[in-house]
Amino acid sequence: MQAVEDAAAHQQYPQGALYMVATPIGNLADIGLRALHVLGLADTVACEDTRHTGSLLQAYGLHKPLLAVHEHNESQAALTVVERLQAGERVAYVSDAGTPGISDPGARLVQAVQAAGLRTLPIPGASSVTTLLSATGHKGWDGRFVFGGFLSTKAAERLREVRAIAADPRACVLLEAPHRIAALAQDLATLGERSLTVGRELTKQFEDIAQLSAADFPAWLQADANRLRGEFVLVVHPDEAPATDDGLGAETQRVLGLLLSELPLKTAVKVCADISGQSRNALYEAALALRQASAED
């Protein structure tokens, strides 16, 4: 641990502060030196799962008092953390993997600590989002992306969210658990030839990264039972279809055309605006043009 001390000890680590500590997403060797230093300094390690974190700390030769702070008790447990910080303790918070407070518990804990006028300090490290993005190399990506995280567990809401992704010109990063990945794959397949990068079990022994079309995703999963195992990170890449002259994009034009075939013009425009986020005025003009073109055929 001397190397850790030499690398990290020159910075101040005040007492009475909460440290949000990123931990490995799979490979134990991906722990940061500052993370190890802070975990060693901490009086208490608050965590999503005490059994998991106990094993993690043991792997690094650390033994600390643990306090469970998870999605079911976060608001109440945050009060305990605040009391410990007010008593001058250093408290480190870790989720089961990666950076806490993003798609894992921790956000309400930070809010409570800040509301009490206490400090919250980030200790950066592994992130499944940037890990997969760094390995995609997709030609349509210009560095802009949105983080969608876990989409809704409700089928209708999830499909609406997928449609919103379809209309967004940026890449979108999604997370999903193995027991829900098949349902998500079916919804993403509606994006057709839109390119996906699928990351499964990132940094672990059976890591799998594949690039394929959204339409092929369900079949790819079913081709090997092992592909239904493990945690997933997905990148939905930008649509490479050229934008139309009205700037709406080919996918928005397609959706608008489908809606016009079933709904009155104003209703079709409203629904398309809700799905795509595009301007109603622009969609109305495009709808008129589509109606005119249809009448001339």
Secondary structure, 3 states (H helix, E strand, C coil): CHHHHHHHCCCCCCCCEEEEECECCCCHHHCCHHHHHHHHHCCEEEECCHHHHHHHHHHCCCCCCEEECCCCCHHHHHHHHHHHHHCCCCEEEECCCECCCCCCCCHHHHHHHHHCCCEEEEECCCCHHHHHHCCCCCCCCCCCEEEEEECCCCHHHHHHHHHHHHHCCCEEEEEECHHHHHHHHHHHHHHCCCEEEEEECCCCCCCEEEEEEHHHHHHHHHCCHHHHCCCEEEEECCCCCCCCCCCCCHHHHHHHHHHHCCCCHHHHHHHHHHHHCCCHHHHHHHHHHHHHHHHHC
